[in-house]
Amino acid sequence: MVSKLRTVLFLCGIFICLFLAACSTGKAELPTLVIDMEATQMENVQRTQAAETLSAALTQSAMNAALTASAPTATRTAPATRTLTPTITDTPFIGTANPTDTTLTPQASVIVLPSVTTAVPMWSCNIIKTSPIYKAELKKGQSFEAHWQLLNSGFNTWYNNNVSANYRNGIAMHTNDGEMSITTAVETGDIYEVVVPMKAPLEKGAYSTVWILENKDGAFCWFTVDIEVK
């Protein structure tokens, strides 16, 4: 608007000067003032646009400055420090042993053994010697005698009417009826020899036969003979 007003005033000033000059000569005609309205209007539009552009630029700069001033300043905060949880360590308890009282005099240990009474059995025997020896080698069908020396280790005496030597089990190699009575009295501590006629089997192999001493109450002594037939 200011630029337009100045333009009008400028044109009016020129017109007044020309008018005064014509009046002073008396002959001069007033010049015809031709105004290019289209050019003037274009110039006014350009000036208006330039003024609006400048105003918008100034307004935007003012707004940016206001925003910059009002924006909060970011402050960098240090990261939080992680606090470690203390570890609890179990401390073993060490007990202190009570000191030994050295003023006491140790007493000798007294061991009392129970009384042991070994009763002598009524009927018993110990084997003193056996023949043939253990695993003796014999021929097929060979005849031989089995000998057992027996010690009377019991309390009772062996008599022919109360003790006998008999075949019990195993391979029956005896050649008699398998029953033999005691031929003499055998006191406690005496040795009696049982002799039985036998014959080796006809096949190769290992053989064993079992004999016993027995009375009316049952067997009380076991003895064997073991051979190898080749």
Buried (B, 14 or more C-beta within 10 A) or exposed (E): EEEEEEBEEEEEEEEEEBEEEBEEEEEEEEEEEEEEEEEBEEBBEEBEEEEEEEEEEEEEEEEEEEEEEEEEEEEEEEEEEEEEEEEEEEEEEEEEEEEEEEEEEEEEEEEEEEEEEEEEEEBBBEEEEBBBEEEBEBEEEBEBEBBBBBBBBBEBBBEEEBBBBBBBEBBEBBEEEBEBEBEEEBEBEEEBEBEBEBEBBEEEEEBBBBBBBBBEEEEBBBBBBBBBBE
